[in-house]
Amino acid sequence: MNNFVHPQAKLGQNVKIGHFSVIEAGAVIGDNVTIGNNVTVHAGTVIGSNVFVSDNCVLGRWPRPAKTSTVKVDQDLPPLVIGDGTTIGACSVLYRGSTFGTEVMIGDQASVREKCVIENNVVIGRGVSVENQVKIGAYTKIQTNAYITAYTTLEERVFIAPGVTTTNDNFMGRTKERFKFLRGPHVKRGARVGGGSILLPGVTVAEESFIAAGAVVHRDTEPAKLYVGVPAKVLRDVPEREKLENQD
């Protein structure tokens, strides 16, 4: 054998494990799971049934901040939980303390930090970075190289285009005062954020708002309005035919 499965790990039926992979103590893996080459499943990680894990992934990693970091590691973090039918792309890193629903798609080289809640049928694209304590609602799609900062909420059926940046710190780390105000954006149901847009700390993007590519959102938006520019301003209403309620 050229992989290691700890005797205290629990494997379901028809589990396939590639070369040079490690399954640590207490890991629980459901039925019909495929684990690629050189994958590490850390202690206690729970993987549902019919999950596909590509090569070189790290699942259930403990946070390890820099010595100068203000982030403190919670020693009581629960295990990583991955729901049934999820697909995890190559070289992805998913931290301990996060929970993934069913049928989630995670692209290659994505990273999801601790204490995140990702609901069913979410798509997290290639190279996306999701920081700690983020909530992502069902059927939300986040495309390639987007950055989702800590303490962000994306409600259900939100669309985040490639290269979107979210921010949470108006003080950029120089004062202790910043901790009282640290807050990521809240993007509400059905909102769409175009490529390369920037959402500033604490803004609320209202239901069905449409943020055009390259816009900088510095204030809360109104529902079902199209915003463009730097800073973002209302251009027009979102057409009725484009709203979620009018989709088949």
Helices and strands as residue ranges (DSSP letters): E 4-5, E 10-11, E 16-17, E 22-23, E 28-29, E 34-35, E 40-41, E 46-47, E 52-53, E 58-61, E 81-82, E 87-88, E 93-95, E 99-100, E 105-106, E 111-112, E 117-118, E 123-124, E 129-130, E 135-136, E 141-142, E 147-148, E 153-154, E 159-160, E 165-166, G 176-180, E 186-187, E 192-193, E 198-199, E 204-205, E 210-211, E 216-217, E 225-228, E 233-237, G 240-242, G 244-246
